[in-house]
Amino acid sequence: MDSDLARQRLAAERDRLAGVRSSFDDEHLGDESESESSGELSSYDQHNADMGTETFEREKDLSILEQVEAELADVEHALRRLDEGTYGTCEIDGKPIPEERLEAVPAARLCLEHQARAEREVRAGVGQGQAAGPE
């Protein structure tokens, strides 16, 4: 993939994710604590189920924000790899990542084979989220 085109795609993805993070912070989380976000002065008059729902929604929002942050980190990593000249190669075996994959996932670090293996290992509880090395 042409490095200028890759940089444009990565920059566009970074801008999109930064916008999601910014709007998410403003709309969903702000700087409020959990008790402040409930809008109640006291938790005594609030039903436990209501508090549970609010806690669930806040945890869901935090999880989504964490995912956006992780994707932003991946994009930044891809931009560094672009500067280093290693963008578009699998971090496991150094082979080129197909252009179609880079178009679909501009911040891809692994080829499909190694990505699938890493995901299987994470689901199985092996590797604790790290990609496996070559066999």
Buried (B, 14 or more C-beta within 10 A) or exposed (E): BEEEEBBEBBEEBBEBBEEBBEEBBEEBBEEEEEBEBBEBEEEEEBEEEEBEEBEEEBEEBEEBBEEBEEBBEBBEBBBEBBEEEEBBBBBBEEEEBBEEBBEEBBBBBBBBEBBEBBBEBBEEEEBEEEBBEEE
